[in-house]
Amino acid sequence: MLSRVAESLFWLGRNVERAESIARILDVSYTRAMDLYSRDDGRYERLWRSVMQCGGFVAEPKPSAPGIAAHEALAHCVFDRGNSNSIVSAIHIARTNALGIRAELTTELWVVINVLYLSVEGQSLRSALREGPARFLRRVCESTQALAGVADATLSHGDVWRFLQAGRFLERAFMTARMLQAIEVEHEPWHESQRLLEMCCASEPFVHDMRFDPEPRDALAFIALAADCPRSLRFSFRELGNALHGISDNREGTFGTEPERRLGKLCARLDFASADELFAPGVNIFARDTVAEIVALSGDVETAYFPRLPIGIGNL
């Protein structure tokens, strides 16, 4: 496979996953802000600040008037074309990458990508607010989730699918770690833990897994360590490892590339450490370090599979 094709697949997977995660974070937070948060106690501002931090946005909302924090967050996180992390930008990048490798994709997958792109391009902040942000954001979530399902169902599970999976699960782990870093739950009421679980699509799996009255630390441990929850760090790293070992054809449990080595260390840490050990320095520090490792892992993948080779001019 050409490295440019592999790179386009990787970034296609990452940007679709990013759009889905940002849409879900906004949807959950918007609904909960309407129901549970007073604009007078400071928690409303902290909620929208955490939303911006989850997506890695530098700007922060300034809730100087009722409703303006939510509107500013929606404008910046969804429709700001100058912001590469916004939903509109992520879907545009995903479609651009898909367009460049159209021959590698199935017709069904291309149609889903194109329909998602046209749907988002046809919206604006005003139309989304008029329709209701929750309805628009849930459409984005459903479309991006459908895209993952169509890819699994129609692509041959060879290297094309594996590079798509690698981008998808690396981004999922990255966004989960960003949520753990941005949202303080240990000293907050339970509804903050519930918001975090819902943002990670882990609320119902968590309820099914728990056999006692949960504490905030239990929710954090579940998001980090649950082996069977599709949004947990541990699950995401395992699926990323499956994709990378499939690409390199190295036996699982070994490593032959730098990405596999770094990922193996991350997986071992989550497989053999308890939640108390992981969070001993502080949840924020654990999440910050994990984010840094994922960024380094992404760089390792790019170096290993998408090298920027210098062109020799030679003697003229």
Contacts in CASP RR format, 6 or more apart in sequence:
PFRMAT RR
TARGET T0000
AUTHOR 0000-0000-0000
METHOD contacts of the structure
MODEL  1
MLSRVAESLFWLGRNVERAESIARILDVSYTRAMDLYSRDDGRYERLWRS
VMQCGGFVAEPKPSAPGIAAHEALAHCVFDRGNSNSIVSAIHIARTNALG
IRAELTTELWVVINVLYLSVEGQSLRSALREGPARFLRRVCESTQALAGV
ADATLSHGDVWRFLQAGRFLERAFMTARMLQAIEVEHEPWHESQRLLEMC
CASEPFVHDMRFDPEPRDALAFIALAADCPRSLRFSFRELGNALHGISDN
REGTFGTEPERRLGKLCARLDFASADELFAPGVNIFARDTVAEIVALSGD
VETAYFPRLPIGIGNL
1 159 0 8 1.000
1 160 0 8 1.000
1 163 0 8 1.000
3 305 0 8 1.000
3 306 0 8 1.000
3 307 0 8 1.000
4 306 0 8 1.000
5 101 0 8 1.000
5 104 0 8 1.000
5 160 0 8 1.000
6 159 0 8 1.000
6 163 0 8 1.000
6 305 0 8 1.000
6 306 0 8 1.000
7 302 0 8 1.000
7 305 0 8 1.000
7 306 0 8 1.000
8 97 0 8 1.000
8 98 0 8 1.000
8 100 0 8 1.000
8 101 0 8 1.000
9 97 0 8 1.000
9 101 0 8 1.000
9 104 0 8 1.000
9 160 0 8 1.000
9 163 0 8 1.000
9 164 0 8 1.000
9 167 0 8 1.000
10 163 0 8 1.000
10 164 0 8 1.000
10 166 0 8 1.000
10 167 0 8 1.000
10 301 0 8 1.000
10 305 0 8 1.000
10 306 0 8 1.000
11 93 0 8 1.000
11 94 0 8 1.000
11 97 0 8 1.000
11 167 0 8 1.000
12 94 0 8 1.000
12 97 0 8 1.000
12 98 0 8 1.000
12 101 0 8 1.000
12 113 0 8 1.000
12 164 0 8 1.000
13 94 0 8 1.000
13 164 0 8 1.000
13 167 0 8 1.000
13 168 0 8 1.000
13 171 0 8 1.000
14 167 0 8 1.000
14 168 0 8 1.000
14 170 0 8 1.000
14 171 0 8 1.000
15 90 0 8 1.000
15 91 0 8 1.000
15 93 0 8 1.000
15 94 0 8 1.000
15 97 0 8 1.000
15 171 0 8 1.000
16 90 0 8 1.000
16 91 0 8 1.000
16 94 0 8 1.000
16 113 0 8 1.000
16 144 0 8 1.000
16 147 0 8 1.000
16 148 0 8 1.000
16 168 0 8 1.000
17 144 0 8 1.000
17 167 0 8 1.000
17 168 0 8 1.000
17 169 0 8 1.000
17 171 0 8 1.000
17 172 0 8 1.000
17 175 0 8 1.000
18 85 0 8 1.000
18 90 0 8 1.000
18 171 0 8 1.000
18 175 0 8 1.000
19 87 0 8 1.000
19 90 0 8 1.000
19 91 0 8 1.000
19 94 0 8 1.000
19 140 0 8 1.000
19 144 0 8 1.000
20 140 0 8 1.000
20 141 0 8 1.000
20 144 0 8 1.000
20 145 0 8 1.000
21 55 0 8 1.000
21 171 0 8 1.000
21 172 0 8 1.000
21 175 0 8 1.000
22 54 0 8 1.000
22 55 0 8 1.000
22 77 0 8 1.000
22 78 0 8 1.000
22 85 0 8 1.000
22 86 0 8 1.000
22 87 0 8 1.000
22 90 0 8 1.000
23 78 0 8 1.000
23 87 0 8 1.000
23 137 0 8 1.000
23 138 0 8 1.000
23 140 0 8 1.000
23 141 0 8 1.000
23 144 0 8 1.000
24 137 0 8 1.000
24 141 0 8 1.000
24 199 0 8 1.000
24 201 0 8 1.000
25 51 0 8 1.000
25 54 0 8 1.000
25 55 0 8 1.000
25 179 0 8 1.000
25 199 0 8 1.000
26 51 0 8 1.000
26 73 0 8 1.000
26 74 0 8 1.000
26 77 0 8 1.000
26 78 0 8 1.000
26 133 0 8 1.000
26 137 0 8 1.000
27 133 0 8 1.000
27 134 0 8 1.000
27 137 0 8 1.000
27 138 0 8 1.000
27 141 0 8 1.000
28 195 0 8 1.000
28 198 0 8 1.000
28 199 0 8 1.000
29 47 0 8 1.000
29 48 0 8 1.000
29 50 0 8 1.000
29 51 0 8 1.000
29 73 0 8 1.000
29 195 0 8 1.000
29 199 0 8 1.000
30 70 0 8 1.000
30 74 0 8 1.000
30 133 0 8 1.000
30 134 0 8 1.000
30 137 0 8 1.000
31 134 0 8 1.000
32 47 0 8 1.000
32 191 0 8 1.000
32 195 0 8 1.000
33 44 0 8 1.000
33 47 0 8 1.000
33 48 0 8 1.000
33 70 0 8 1.000
36 191 0 8 1.000
37 43 0 8 1.000
37 44 0 8 1.000
37 47 0 8 1.000
38 44 0 8 1.000
39 45 0 8 1.000
39 63 0 8 1.000
39 66 0 8 1.000
39 67 0 8 1.000
44 63 0 8 1.000
44 69 0 8 1.000
45 61 0 8 1.000
45 63 0 8 1.000
45 69 0 8 1.000
47 195 0 8 1.000
48 60 0 8 1.000
48 61 0 8 1.000
48 63 0 8 1.000
48 69 0 8 1.000
48 70 0 8 1.000
48 72 0 8 1.000
48 73 0 8 1.000
49 60 0 8 1.000
49 61 0 8 1.000
50 182 0 8 1.000
50 183 0 8 1.000
50 184 0 8 1.000
51 73 0 8 1.000
51 77 0 8 1.000
51 182 0 8 1.000
52 59 0 8 1.000
52 60 0 8 1.000
52 61 0 8 1.000
52 73 0 8 1.000
52 76 0 8 1.000
52 77 0 8 1.000
53 178 0 8 1.000
53 181 0 8 1.000
53 182 0 8 1.000
54 175 0 8 1.000
54 178 0 8 1.000
54 179 0 8 1.000
54 182 0 8 1.000
54 183 0 8 1.000
54 199 0 8 1.000
55 77 0 8 1.000
55 85 0 8 1.000
55 175 0 8 1.000
55 178 0 8 1.000
55 182 0 8 1.000
56 85 0 8 1.000
56 178 0 8 1.000
57 76 0 8 1.000
57 77 0 8 1.000
57 83 0 8 1.000
57 85 0 8 1.000
59 76 0 8 1.000
61 68 0 8 1.000
61 69 0 8 1.000
61 70 0 8 1.000
61 72 0 8 1.000
61 73 0 8 1.000
61 76 0 8 1.000
62 68 0 8 1.000
62 69 0 8 1.000
62 72 0 8 1.000
63 69 0 8 1.000
63 72 0 8 1.000
70 133 0 8 1.000
71 125 0 8 1.000
71 129 0 8 1.000
74 125 0 8 1.000
74 128 0 8 1.000
74 129 0 8 1.000
74 133 0 8 1.000
75 125 0 8 1.000
76 83 0 8 1.000
76 86 0 8 1.000
77 83 0 8 1.000
77 85 0 8 1.000
77 86 0 8 1.000
77 87 0 8 1.000
78 86 0 8 1.000
78 87 0 8 1.000
78 88 0 8 1.000
78 125 0 8 1.000
78 128 0 8 1.000
78 137 0 8 1.000
79 86 0 8 1.000
79 87 0 8 1.000
79 88 0 8 1.000
79 123 0 8 1.000
79 124 0 8 1.000
79 125 0 8 1.000
79 128 0 8 1.000
80 86 0 8 1.000
80 88 0 8 1.000
80 89 0 8 1.000
81 88 0 8 1.000
81 89 0 8 1.000
81 92 0 8 1.000
82 89 0 8 1.000
83 89 0 8 1.000
84 90 0 8 1.000
84 93 0 8 1.000
87 120 0 8 1.000
87 140 0 8 1.000
88 120 0 8 1.000
88 121 0 8 1.000
91 116 0 8 1.000
91 117 0 8 1.000
91 120 0 8 1.000
92 117 0 8 1.000
92 121 0 8 1.000
94 113 0 8 1.000
94 117 0 8 1.000
95 113 0 8 1.000
95 114 0 8 1.000
95 116 0 8 1.000
95 117 0 8 1.000
98 105 0 8 1.000
98 109 0 8 1.000
98 110 0 8 1.000
98 113 0 8 1.000
102 110 0 8 1.000
104 160 0 8 1.000
105 113 0 8 1.000
105 155 0 8 1.000
105 160 0 8 1.000
106 150 0 8 1.000
106 154 0 8 1.000
106 155 0 8 1.000
108 150 0 8 1.000
108 153 0 8 1.000
108 154 0 8 1.000
109 147 0 8 1.000
109 150 0 8 1.000
109 151 0 8 1.000
109 154 0 8 1.000
109 155 0 8 1.000
112 143 0 8 1.000
112 146 0 8 1.000
112 147 0 8 1.000
112 150 0 8 1.000
113 147 0 8 1.000
115 143 0 8 1.000
116 140 0 8 1.000
116 143 0 8 1.000
116 144 0 8 1.000
116 147 0 8 1.000
119 139 0 8 1.000
119 143 0 8 1.000
120 140 0 8 1.000
123 136 0 8 1.000
128 136 0 8 1.000
148 168 0 8 1.000
151 161 0 8 1.000
151 164 0 8 1.000
152 161 0 8 1.000
155 161 0 8 1.000
155 164 0 8 1.000
159 246 0 8 1.000
159 247 0 8 1.000
162 243 0 8 1.000
162 244 0 8 1.000
162 246 0 8 1.000
162 247 0 8 1.000
163 243 0 8 1.000
163 247 0 8 1.000
163 305 0 8 1.000
165 239 0 8 1.000
165 240 0 8 1.000
165 242 0 8 1.000
165 243 0 8 1.000
166 240 0 8 1.000
166 243 0 8 1.000
166 244 0 8 1.000
166 247 0 8 1.000
166 301 0 8 1.000
167 240 0 8 1.000
167 243 0 8 1.000
169 236 0 8 1.000
169 237 0 8 1.000
169 239 0 8 1.000
169 240 0 8 1.000
169 243 0 8 1.000
170 236 0 8 1.000
170 240 0 8 1.000
170 294 0 8 1.000
170 297 0 8 1.000
170 298 0 8 1.000
170 301 0 8 1.000
172 231 0 8 1.000
172 236 0 8 1.000
173 233 0 8 1.000
173 236 0 8 1.000
173 237 0 8 1.000
173 240 0 8 1.000
173 290 0 8 1.000
173 294 0 8 1.000
174 291 0 8 1.000
174 294 0 8 1.000
174 295 0 8 1.000
174 298 0 8 1.000
176 200 0 8 1.000
176 223 0 8 1.000
176 231 0 8 1.000
176 232 0 8 1.000
176 233 0 8 1.000
176 236 0 8 1.000
177 233 0 8 1.000
177 287 0 8 1.000
177 290 0 8 1.000
177 291 0 8 1.000
177 294 0 8 1.000
178 287 0 8 1.000
178 291 0 8 1.000
179 196 0 8 1.000
179 199 0 8 1.000
179 200 0 8 1.000
179 223 0 8 1.000
180 196 0 8 1.000
180 220 0 8 1.000
180 223 0 8 1.000
180 224 0 8 1.000
180 283 0 8 1.000
180 284 0 8 1.000
180 286 0 8 1.000
180 287 0 8 1.000
180 290 0 8 1.000
181 284 0 8 1.000
181 287 0 8 1.000
181 288 0 8 1.000
181 291 0 8 1.000
183 192 0 8 1.000
183 195 0 8 1.000
183 196 0 8 1.000
183 199 0 8 1.000
184 192 0 8 1.000
184 284 0 8 1.000
185 192 0 8 1.000
185 193 0 8 1.000
185 196 0 8 1.000
185 216 0 8 1.000
185 219 0 8 1.000
185 220 0 8 1.000
186 216 0 8 1.000
186 217 0 8 1.000
186 220 0 8 1.000
186 283 0 8 1.000
188 216 0 8 1.000
190 216 0 8 1.000
192 216 0 8 1.000
193 214 0 8 1.000
193 216 0 8 1.000
193 219 0 8 1.000
193 220 0 8 1.000
194 203 0 8 1.000
194 219 0 8 1.000
196 219 0 8 1.000
196 220 0 8 1.000
196 223 0 8 1.000
197 203 0 8 1.000
197 206 0 8 1.000
197 219 0 8 1.000
197 222 0 8 1.000
197 223 0 8 1.000
200 223 0 8 1.000
200 229 0 8 1.000
200 231 0 8 1.000
200 232 0 8 1.000
201 230 0 8 1.000
201 231 0 8 1.000
202 219 0 8 1.000
202 222 0 8 1.000
202 223 0 8 1.000
202 226 0 8 1.000
202 229 0 8 1.000
202 231 0 8 1.000
202 232 0 8 1.000
205 222 0 8 1.000
205 226 0 8 1.000
205 228 0 8 1.000
205 229 0 8 1.000
206 214 0 8 1.000
206 218 0 8 1.000
206 219 0 8 1.000
206 222 0 8 1.000
206 226 0 8 1.000
206 229 0 8 1.000
209 222 0 8 1.000
209 226 0 8 1.000
210 218 0 8 1.000
217 275 0 8 1.000
217 279 0 8 1.000
220 275 0 8 1.000
220 279 0 8 1.000
220 283 0 8 1.000
221 275 0 8 1.000
221 279 0 8 1.000
222 229 0 8 1.000
222 232 0 8 1.000
223 229 0 8 1.000
223 231 0 8 1.000
223 232 0 8 1.000
223 233 0 8 1.000
224 232 0 8 1.000
224 233 0 8 1.000
224 234 0 8 1.000
224 270 0 8 1.000
224 275 0 8 1.000
224 278 0 8 1.000
224 286 0 8 1.000
225 232 0 8 1.000
225 233 0 8 1.000
225 234 0 8 1.000
225 270 0 8 1.000
225 275 0 8 1.000
225 278 0 8 1.000
226 232 0 8 1.000
226 234 0 8 1.000
226 235 0 8 1.000
227 234 0 8 1.000
227 235 0 8 1.000
227 238 0 8 1.000
228 235 0 8 1.000
229 235 0 8 1.000
230 236 0 8 1.000
233 270 0 8 1.000
233 290 0 8 1.000
234 267 0 8 1.000
234 270 0 8 1.000
234 271 0 8 1.000
237 263 0 8 1.000
237 266 0 8 1.000
237 267 0 8 1.000
237 270 0 8 1.000
238 267 0 8 1.000
240 263 0 8 1.000
241 252 0 8 1.000
241 260 0 8 1.000
241 263 0 8 1.000
241 264 0 8 1.000
241 267 0 8 1.000
242 252 0 8 1.000
244 257 0 8 1.000
244 259 0 8 1.000
244 260 0 8 1.000
244 263 0 8 1.000
244 301 0 8 1.000
245 251 0 8 1.000
245 252 0 8 1.000
245 253 0 8 1.000
245 260 0 8 1.000
247 305 0 8 1.000
248 256 0 8 1.000
248 257 0 8 1.000
248 260 0 8 1.000
250 256 0 8 1.000
250 257 0 8 1.000
250 260 0 8 1.000
253 264 0 8 1.000
254 260 0 8 1.000
255 261 0 8 1.000
255 264 0 8 1.000
257 300 0 8 1.000
257 304 0 8 1.000
258 300 0 8 1.000
258 303 0 8 1.000
258 304 0 8 1.000
259 297 0 8 1.000
259 300 0 8 1.000
259 301 0 8 1.000
259 304 0 8 1.000
262 293 0 8 1.000
262 296 0 8 1.000
262 297 0 8 1.000
262 300 0 8 1.000
263 297 0 8 1.000
266 290 0 8 1.000
266 293 0 8 1.000
266 297 0 8 1.000
269 278 0 8 1.000
270 278 0 8 1.000
278 286 0 8 1.000
279 286 0 8 1.000
END
